[in-house]
Amino acid sequence: MVAAEDSGIGSDVQLSLAKSIVIASFTAIAWYNVLELTVLIHSFFKRRAGFYYYSLLAATYGIFFHCLGQFLKFFHINDDGSQARDIGYTVIAYTGWIAMVTGQSIVLYSRLHLVVQAPWVKWILVYIIVDGVILHGITGVLTFLSNCAPDPTPYIPIYSVVEKIQITMFFVQECILSGIYIWKTSVMLRTEGPMFNAKENARGSRGRKVILHTLLMSILIIVLDATTLGLEFAGLYDVQTSLKGAVYSVKLKIEFTILNQLMNLIKGALRDTNTSISHTQTAKSRPRRSIRAADLGHSAGAYSRMDEEGYGPGGIKLQPLKAGEINKTTTTEVRIDELEIEKGEVYSSAGKKGDSSSRGSSEVYIIEGRNAV
């Protein structure tokens, strides 16, 4: 059921004591979360760049400015009755609203590749941009007319209708993004659930928890958005706009935490201690295995295992150096995923590092790989 009239639209708003306390409380929650997010973001990112980083900043500070503009409006801070004041707080609230709403959708999009790799994902970004341009544009015009026009009365009913449309469309947008996370994480649980439960698996049970948390995060986002949608259709515009800042700040904190855990999981940073190699081991103490000719398939003949006698299986004959000739040593690196490579060394038959020895033995080793965080 839609309310006949919305409360709090326009510049001349008078709040009851109960609404003033509620709005001030929601604003305080939003600003506290903004402060906490600012500290978390600047502590987490070592390289302050990238789509994810800037979208997080935009969404975070968008919450602050949106709540600031609404706070100035509802509590008549520095109220001199001038049109410039109305334009000022409207610009602050409107700019913050754009960054808060569309910025948070882009935060979800920027980590969508962690759960789905498909060509159609790029159309999600197109959808977010088109949705934002149309809805922010139309709503923006009516926002300024209903708050800053000399006589805003004719525009308030139109703005009320458009406000309900735009909040519904943005709710659908959030549902689509969260629905993709729910869909893909559910698939991961079905296909990899037994693997996550297995103790010998690198990701182990912690991986399953992250997937479950991602699933719950997506459901919670939809529930929180539904509360703001319900308040809007109930005609409580003033409470809805204040609650929106608090809701978006809570959503952003949850997304920041869970999406970072999901990123670490997908990259393999969450590993069970039973399967990981101790990080205190040095490169010299890690298990080694030499490359044999049989391991190299069609490239076996190209592998040089130089024995003391100059021959070996698939080996290359070594010729003695003459005076004045240059001894050239080639180091071959074999990279498999992110495996570390140890440089080859040339030893003389006596077991010491050769100076000008014409014979030696060189092997290429692969150190057992470890994942980088």
N, C-alpha and C positions, 0 to 999 in steps of 0.2 A: 504494500500500500504506500502511495506517494503522498507526502505532506502537502497541504494546500499552499503553504508559504514557508520559505526558508528564513531562518534567523541568522543575522550576522552578515548579510550581504550589503555592500555599500560602505560609505565612509562614516556615516552617522550611526554608529553602533553603541548601544547602551547595554552593558552586561549586568546580570544579577550577581549577587555575591557568590552563589554556588557555582555559576559558570566561570566567574573570575578565578576562583580557586582551582577548578578543574583545568582551565586553560593554562594557568600559571604552572600547575603541576606537570602537565604534558610538555610544556616548553622547557622546564627544568630538566626533565628526563632526556629530552632530545639533545639539549646542549651538553649535558654530562656525557652522553654517549659520543657526541662529536669530539669532545676533548679526549676521551679514551681512545677513539678511533684514530685521532691524529697521532697520539703517542705510539699506538700499535703499528700504524702504517710506516712511520718514519723509523721505527725500530726493526721492522721486518724486512724492508727493502734495502738491500745493500747497493743495488744499482737503481737509482730513482729515475726510471724511464720505462716506457712501454705502455701498451693499450690498457692493461689491467691496472697499472699504477695510477695513471692519469684519470681513468674512469672512477676509481676509488676516491681520489681527491675531489673530483667534481661532485660526486654524490654526497660525500661527507660535508663539504662546505656549502653545498646546496641546501642541506638540511638546516644548517646554522642560519643562513640568510633568509630562507623561507620562514622559519620561526621568528626571526627578528622582525621582518616586515609585518607579520600578523600580530606580534606582540605590540609593536608601535601603534598599529591600527586599533586593536581592541582596548588598549589601556590609555589611549590618547596621550601618549608621551609627546611633550613639546607641542601641545595642541594650540595653535594660534588661529585656527580656522582658515588658513590660507590654502589655496589650491596647490601651491608648491609642496606643502607638507604631504598632501594626499598623493601627489605624483611620486614623491620620494619614497614613501613606504610601499607604494604599489610596485615601483620598479624593483625595490629590494626583494619583496615577497615573490614577484613574478619571476625574476631571474633565478632566485633560489629554487623555486618550484620546478623550473625546466631542468636544472642541473640535478636536483634530487630525484625526480621521477625517471627521466630518460637516462640519466647517469647510472642509476641503479640497474636498469634493464641492460645497459651495456656492460656493467660488471658481471652479470650473469652470462651474457653472451661471450665475454672475453675468456671465460673458462669452460665454455660449452664443448670445445674440442677435446677436453679430457675424457668425456664420456661418449662422444659421437664424432666419427670422422666420415663425413659424407659431403658431396658437392652442394646439397641443398642447404647446408648450414649458412652459407653466405647470404641466402635470401632472408634469413632471420634478421641479420643486420639491416638489410634493405627495409624490411618490415618495420623495425624499430625507428629508423630514420624517417620514413614516410609517415608513420603514425605520429611521431613527434612533431614534424613540420606542420601537419594538418591540424592536429588537436591543440598544440601550443599556440599556433597562429590564430585560429578562430577564438579560442578561449582568451588569448592575450588581448585582442581587440576589445572584446566585451568586458574584460576585467578593468581596463582603463576607462571605458565609457561608464561603467557602473560605479566606479570609485572616484573618478576625476572630472567627469563632465559637470558643467554648472547645474544641470538638472538630470541626475542619474535615474530618476524614477522610471522612465520608459524602458530603460535597458535592463533593469533588475530582473523582470520576469524572463526575458530572453536569456540572460546570463544563467539564471537558475536552471533552465532546461538544458543549455549547453554544458553546464557543469556536471549534470547527471550523465549526459552522454559521454563526456570525456573521461570521467572517472570510471565509467563502465568499460570503455574501450581500453583504458590502461589496465584495468583489472583483467580483461581478456588477454592482454599482452603478457602480463605477469603469469597468468595461468598457463599460457602456451609455453613460456620459458621453463616454468617450474614443472609442467607436464612432461617436457622432454627429459629433464633430469630424473623425474619419477620413472618414466618409461625405460630409459637406458640403465639406470641403476638397478631396476627390477630385473632387467635382462642379465646384468652382471651377476646378481645374486643367484639367479637360476642356473646360469652356465658355469659360474666359478664358485658357487657356494661351498661345495665339498672341498675345493682347493683352498679356500680361505680357512676352513676349519682344520685342515691338515697341519699338524705341527711342523712337518718338514718343509712346508711351503714358506718361501721367503717373506711373503706378506702376512701370512698367519692370520690369527683371529683378529688382530688389530685392523687388518684390511677390511674384514667383514664389518667391523664397527664403523669404519669411515663410510662405507657404502650405505649402511643403515642410517647414519647421521645425515648423509646427503639426501636420502629419501625423506627423512623426517623434516629436514630443512625446507624442502620443496613444499611439503604439505603445510607446514607452519606459515610459510609465505602466503599461500592462498588463504588460509584462515585469517591472518592479520589483515590482508587486503579486503576480505569480506566484511570485516568490522567497519572499516572506513566507508565502504560502499553502503552498508546498512544505515550508518548515521546520516549519510548524504540523502538517502531516500526518506529518512525520517524527518527531514527538514532542519536538522541540527548542523547547519553549515559551519557555524563558529566553532563548535566542538570538534567537528570532523576535520577542519583544516589544522587545528592544533594537535589533535590525535595523530594526524597523518605524519607530522614531523617525528613524533615519538615512535610510531610504528616503523617508519622507514629507517630510523636510526637503529632500532632493535634488529630489523631485517638485515641491515648492512653489517652489523657486528656478527650475526650468525653466518652470513654468507662469507665474510672475510675469514672466519675461523675454519668453517667446513671446507670451503673451496681450496684453502691452502693445504689442509690435510689430504684432500682428494688429489691435489697436484703432487704431493709427496708420495702418495700411494701409487699413482700411475707411473711416476718416474722411478719407482722402486726404492724410495728412501725408507719406507717402513719395512723393516726386515726382521725376521725372527732371529733371535740370537743363536739358535741351534744351527743355522745355515750360513751365517755370516762369518767372514774371516776377521779375526781380531784386528782392530785398527792400530793396535800398538806394535804389531809385527812390522819389521823393516822389510824393504824390498829383497834383501839378501836371504831372509828367513822364510819367505813365502815358498810354497811348493812350486817346483819347476817341472816342465816337461819339454824335452827337445823335440824338434820337428824332424820327422823321418820322411824319407822319400815316399814311402807308401801312403803317408797322410796327405800328400799334395796332389794326388790325382794326376791329371795330364801335365802338371807343372813339375813332376818329380825330377825330370832331368835338369831342371834349372836350379835345383836346390844344391848348395855346395856344402857338404860335410867334409871338411879337409882333415884327413887323418894324418898321423905322424909319418906314415909311409907314403903319403901323397895320393892314396887311392882309398876308396870306400864305396859302399853301395850308392850308386848314383853320384859318385864323387868327382872331383876335378883334380887333375894332376897338377902338382906344384913344381915349378921350375926353379932351380937355384938362381939367386941373383948374382949378377956380375958386378964388379967394382964400378961405382959411379951410377948404377941404375937406381931408380926410385921404387921403393916398396909401397904399393898402393893397397890400402885396406878398405874394403867396402862393407859398410854396416847395413844389414837388411832389417827393415822393420815390418813386422806382421801385425796388423791390427784386426782384432775381432771384437766388434762392439766397442767397449771402452776399456779394453785390456791394456795394461801397462807393458811397455817394451823395455827390456834391458839391453844396453849396448853390448855388442860382441867384443871379446878381448882375444888377443893373440898370445899364445903361450909357446914357449920353446919346449923341446922334448925333455928338458931337465925339470920342467914344472914351473919355471920363473917366467916373468914377462919378458918377451923377446925385445932386444934392442935392434940388432941388424940380422937376426937369424933368418935364414932363407926358408926355413920350414916352421910350421906351427899348426895349431889347431884352432879353429874358430867355429862356434856354434851359435845359432840363433835360438833364444829361449822365449817362451811365452810365460809370463807370470800369471798365475790364476787371477782372473778378473775380479774387480770389485766395482760395484755401482757407485757413481758419483751422485751426491745430493744436489 
